[in-house]
């Protein structure tokens, strides 16, 4: 109710002021016009009598007739035009006053509306600036509450902003606590796995020495898989808790791609798979060499798993002023379309996932690239094959 009254006051007050001003000036102009008309007729009568004193009776008769015909007299009488006169020849100060009056009316109306508009704009700008400063403080983590001094058209918006910010704070705190608990649980699971895996490896080594048999190799492969899973879980827990610190130094793209391939040389030889990494000039980005190599190894291993025997894994890179682009693709059948939206979800295993995979590698790679200010996407190539594209943005 108060807001509506203030809106009505803001809108109608300038209108009322303008109407009052126009009525006042119209009244003044009417008085000036009446005075000017009376003075003009008086002056004309005086001149006639001075030139013809005997014509007083005729003059008074003419004035009487002029007075009685005031209302019925037609407008726009131009009788004097036949003698070469115009209305400007007799206006004198009356015309000047009329022009001045018109200017005053225009100035008054313009001033009233400009003042109203300026006041409204200034008030709105002040309120918007206050709300903007509050949101800026929210982004920097220094916001308190909005002090509301009066009811206006922004009051509802202000209340909604405060409610939204309060809700976001609660949601953020809940999410942070849940993330911390998840990271802590993940680290505990990884540490708990470490002890039995180490013990199993020691027992396996003794078994292989004393009674080697064909069953020990599958056991070793499964223990190696568990060991990789434990390491991945531990790395993910460090990422989630913010404990994993990455270096920020120049990384040569051609070098890190070759290092990733060299570390997988044994696996690639078993499947008779080649890697093609053409040199495309010097391209560097600011990041962590070791963890970038780890992330690339996960992508290349995924490409190996989906490549035909004797196939080739292709790697290329280029750089522009905005980002460094790295692409890795294979010559296989590509991703199943329904798998693509979920490829980077933790523990997700697609239709053609490797039997000994854990479903963590791609999620880990994406997290590592994002921590270095980059992105990782997956898609199928029109010509066939699955492609990973990494973009590391310049800072």
Secondary structure, DSSP 4 states (H G I P E B T S, - for coil): -HHHHHHHHHHHHHHHHHHHHHHHHHHHHHHHHHHHHHHHHHHHHHHHHHH-GGGHHHHHHHHHHHHHTTTTSPSS--GGGGGT--GGGTTTHHHHHHHHHHHHHHHHHHHHHHHHHHHHHHHHHHHHHHHHHHHHHHHHT--------S--TTHHHHHHHHHHHHHHHHHHHHHHHHHHHHHHHHHHHHHHHHHHHHHHHHHHHHHHHHS--THHHHHHHHHHHHHHHHHHHHHHHHHHHT--PPP-EEEEHHHHHHHHHHHTHHHHHHTT-EEEE---S--EEEE-HHHHHHHHHHHHHHHHHTSPTT-EEEEEEEE-SSEEEEEEE-SS----HHHHTTTTSTT---TT--TT--S-HHHHHHHHHHHTTEEEEEEE-TTSSEEEEEEEE--
